[in-house]
C-alpha cells in the first residue's frame, strides 16, 4: 500500500512538472541570459549562445531597456528633426549592463571628459554608436582624439540616419561658418540601416526632414513616450519584476508560434551565434551614400572624410564596408574617391559590444578612437 502511494505521488509530481515546465522555461532562460551578459564575454557553447539570443530578443521586445531619445531630461521635440538633444543637458542611462551619465553641450553635442572647446578640427556625425550610448564622458571614443590634440565636436544623435546627420552638420555650419573653416576632418559613423532613411529622403525629403505628418503622428507619439514609464525596465545589474513574468512567458512563446507558422518574428533574423549573421540582400549602400554626399557636396568637398562602419554586435560590417569602398572608388570626384572607410577589427568583434545591448562598450569605443586617430595621423 505504501509503495502504491509513493508511486501515485511520483506520477503526480511528474505530471505537475510536465505542466509547469513550459511556464518555468522562459524565466530560466531570461535569468540565465542575464547572468551570461554579466560576464562581459561572448559565450562559446551553443546552449549558452542560444540562451543569450533568446534573452536579447526579450530585452528589446519587452522592452527591458530604456531608450535615451525618449528621456526628456536629454531630448526634446523638434519640428524639423522630430526630436533632438537639449542644449547643456544631462541624463542617466541606467540599463542592465551600464549606469552612465550622458552629457550634452551648447551645440546639442555629446560631451567627453574634455568638455567644450573654442575651436574644432574634427567633427563627428552619426547615430547612437558615435553619440556614445551606454558609455560615460570618460569612456567615449572622442577622448582618444582629444588626448592627442584633436579638438573634436561630436554632433552624433541616437537613431539619426545619414540624411539627418548631415542636416545637423549643415545647421551647425550656418551658425558657425568661421569655426567650420578650421575643421579638417569629418567623421561619419555609418550603420547599414542608415540606407533606409537615405532611400526615403530621395523619394520625398519631407518624409525625413520636416515631416509632413509631424503634428498628426510624431508629435503625439513622442509626447506620450516622454510621459510614459517603462514598467518592464531592468536597472543596472537588476532582475525582472515579478509582475513581468507573465509577459516574459507570452513573448517567449509568441515568437515560437509565429516561427512555426512561417512568420519570422525575430529582431535578429539570421544571427547564429551572436557574432555571425547570414548576409542579407541589401540595396547598394555605396550608391545611395554617394547620392546623399553629392547633395551635400558644398559642405563636404573641402574636408577629409572618414566613414566608420558599425552595426549591431559588428554584424554585416565587412560586407557593407567593402560595398561602400568599392562604389566610392569608381567615382572621379576627389571628395568621394578620397573618402576613407574603416571599422572595428579583430577575430572577435563582438567583444567590443555589450552582450545584451547592441551598442559598443568602453572597449569598443577605445578601439574606435585609436583606429580613427591612426587614420587622421596618416592624413
N, C-alpha and C positions, 0 to 999 in steps of 0.2 A: 504493500500500500504506500509506504514511504517512497519507494522507488518510482511509483506511478505519479505521485505528487511532484517529485523532483523533475520528472520528465515533462509534465504539464507546464511547470514553471519555466523550464528550458525552452520549450516550444513557444510559449507566450512571449518570452524575452526575445526570441529570435524574430517573431513577427513584429514586435514593437520596434526592434532595431531596424527591420526592413522598412517599416513605416516612417520612422524618424530620420533615417539616414539621408534621404533626399533633402530634408529640411536643414539638417546639420551641415551637409557637404559645402554649400556656398559660404557659410560662416567660417568653416575650417579653411577654405581656400583664401578668403579675404585676410584672415589673421595670419595665415602662413605667408601670403604675399607681402603683407606689411612688414613682417619680420625679415623676409628676404631683402626688401628695399632698405631696411635699416643697415644692412651690411655694406652698402655702397659698392658692392661688387656684382657684376653680371653673373648669374648662375650658370653652371657648366653642364648640369644634367637635364635631361628632357622633362622630367617631372617638375622640377623647380622652375624651368623656363615656362612651362605651361601654366603653372600656378601664378607666376608673375604676370603673364599675358592676360589671364582672366581678371586679375586684380586691377591691372591697368584699365581694362575695359570698364569695370565698375567705377574706378577712380574718376574717369571722365564722364561716364554716362549718368551716374547718380545725381550730380557730381559730388565727389568727396573734397574737391578743392575750390577755393575762391579765385575769381578772375580779376586781375588788377584793374582792367578798364571799366569794371563795374563798381570800383571803390571810389566813392565821391570825395574822399579825402585827397585823392590824387588826380582824379579825372572829372571833366565837365562836358556838357553837351556842346557841340559845335555845328552850326547851320551848314558850314562848308564841308567839314570832315566827319560829321556825325558825333564824334567825341574826340577829345584831345587832353593832354596833361594840363593840369593847372600850373600857373606860374608860382615858383617858390613854395612848392607843396611837398609833403612827405606822408608816407603811409607804411604800415607794417604788413609785409607779405608773410602770412602765417599759415603755411600748409604743411602736410605731413613730413616732408623732407627738409624743410627750411623755415627759419623765422628771421627775416631780414628787413631792415629799414631801407626803404626806397625813397630817394630824394630827387626832386626836380628843381631846376634853376630859373633864372629870369627869362630865358628864351624857351621855356617849357622843355628844357633839355635835361636828360638824365645826368646827374652829377656823379663824380667819383670822389676819391679822397682828396683830390687837388682843387675841388670847388670850381668857381668861376674864373675866367681869365679875360684880360682886356683885349687880347688878340688871339687869333687861332690860325694854325697852318694845316690842320686836319679836321674835316667834318665827317661824322658818321651818320648814315641814314640806314634804316632797316626796321625790322619788327621787334617782337618781344625778345628774341635771342640777342640782338645787339643792344636793346634797351637794358638788358640785364635783369630779366625775370628770375627771381629766386636767388640773386646774389647781392651782397651788400656793396656800399660805396667803396669799400676797401678791396673787394674781390672782382669787380667788373673789369673787363679786358682793357679799357682805356687807361687804367692805371699804368700798364706796361708802357704805353706810348708816352704818357705824361712823364713818367720817371726817366725817360730817355730824351727829354727836351722837346717832345712833340705836343704842342698845345692843342688840345682836342675838344671839339664841341660835339656832343652826342645828341642828335635830333631823332633818334630811333623811337618808334612808338609801337606798342603792342598791337598786333594783328593788322597793322597797315601793310598794304602791298606796295609794289614799286611805284605805282602812279601817285598814291597818297604821300609816299616818302619823298618823291621828287617835288611834289607840290608843296610839302612842308619846307623843303630846302628853298624853293623859289620864293615862298612867302617870307622866309627869314632874310633872303638876299635883298628883297625890296626895301626892308627897313635897315639893312646893314651892308650897303654896297661897298663902302670903303673897307670894312672888315673882310669882305669876301675877296677883294683883290689880293689880299695877303695869303689866302688859303691856297695850298699847293696840292693837297690830296683829298679826294672824295672816296670814302669807304662805303660801299653799298653792300649790306648783308642781304643775300638773296636766298629765298626759300622757294621750293618748287611750286607751292600753292599760290605764289605771287602771280603766276601766269594768268589765273582766272580773273583777277582784278584788271590786268592789262587787256585781256580779251573783252571784258565788259566796257572798259573805257574807250577802246577803239570802235566799239559798236555804238555807244552813246555815252559821252563823258558825264552826263548828269545822273548816270547810274552810280558813279563813284564820287565825283566832286560836286558838291551842292545838289544832292539827290532830290529829284522831283517829289518823291513820296516821303520826305523827311518829316513833315508836320503830321502826316496821316499815320505813319508807321514807326519810323525810327525814334522819333522824339518820345512818343508814348511808351514804346518798348523800353528805352533806356531809363526813362523816369521811373518806371516800375522796377527795373533791375536795381537802380540805385537805392530804392526804398526797401528792397527785399532782403531778408536774412536767409542765408543758405543753411537750412536746418540739418543738412547731411554733411556739412563741412567737418573734416578731421583736422584738428590743430596739430602743431609740430609734435611728432612722436606720440600722438594720441591714438585712440581707437574709435570705431563706430559707436554711436549711441545705441542703446538697447532698442529704442523705438524705430531704428533704421533696419533692423534685421529682416523684417517682412519685405521691405523694399529691395534689400540685397537678394533675397531668395527669388522674388519676382523678376528682377532684372537679369539675374543669372540664368534662369530657365527660359525667359522670353527669347533671348538670343539663340538658345539651343533649339527651341521650337521653330523659330524662323529659319534657322540654318537647315533643319530637316525639311522644311517646306521649300527650300531653294531660294530663300530670301536672305542674302548675306547681310547681317546687321552688325558688323564689326567695325569699330573705329580704325582698327589697324589691319585691314584686309591685306593678306599676303605675308604678314610677319610670321616667320617660322621659329625664330629663336631669340627675338628681342634685339637682334642686330643685323639680320638679313631679311630682305624682302624680295618678292618677285617683282621684276621690272614691269611697271605698268606702261601702257601705251599713251604717254603724254603727248600733247602737241609739241611743236618745235619751240623750246624755250628761247633759243638764240634768236630766232626770227622775231618773236614778239618783244623781247627785251630790246633789240636793236630799234624796233619801231618806236618804242617809248623813249629810248635815248635820243633818237633823231628829233622827236617832238621837243625835247629839252636840250637840243644842241647848243643853244645860246648860252646856257649856264654851265655846260659840261666841256665844251670844246677846248678850253684853255687849261683844264685841270688834268691831273694824273688820276686815273680811276682804277680802284682795286675792288673787285667783286668777290666777296667772301660767301661761299655757298654753304648753307646749313640745311638740315632737315630733322624731323623727329628722330632722335637717337642716332643721327648720322645716316639714316636710310636714304637710298637713291642719290646720294651726293655725287659719287664718282660719275655716274651716267649723266646727270644734269650738268655737272661742271664741264665734262667733255663736249656735250652738245653746245653749250654756250661758247666755249673756247673755239670749237670748230667753225661755228657760224660767224663769230666776230672776226676770225682770221681771214674770211673771204671778202671782207669789206675793204674798200680803198680809202675810206675816210680815216684819217690818222687817229682821231679821238676814239674811234671804235676799234680799229686794228691794234692799238697800243693798250687797250684795256687788259688788265691782268686778272686772272681767275685763280682762286685758291680755296682751301678748305682745311678742316682738321685732318691730321694724318696719323697713321699708326695701325697696328694689327687689330686692336680692339677699340674702335672709335666710340663704341657705346659707353666706355668708361668715362668719357667726357660729359656724360649726361646723367641727370638724376634717373634712378631706376624706375620710378613710377611716373614722375613728371617728365614731359618731353622737352625740357629745356636744358641748356648747358649748365653744368655745375661749376664751382670755382676752378676746378682743374681744367675744364674746357675753356673757360674764359682766359686763364693764364696762357694756355697753348695758343688760343686765337690771337691774343695780344702779341705774343712772340713771333708768330708767323707773319702777321701784318707788319710788325716793326722790321723784320728782316727784309721784306719786300720794299718798304719805304727806304731803308738804308741803302739798298742796291740801286734805287732810282734817284 
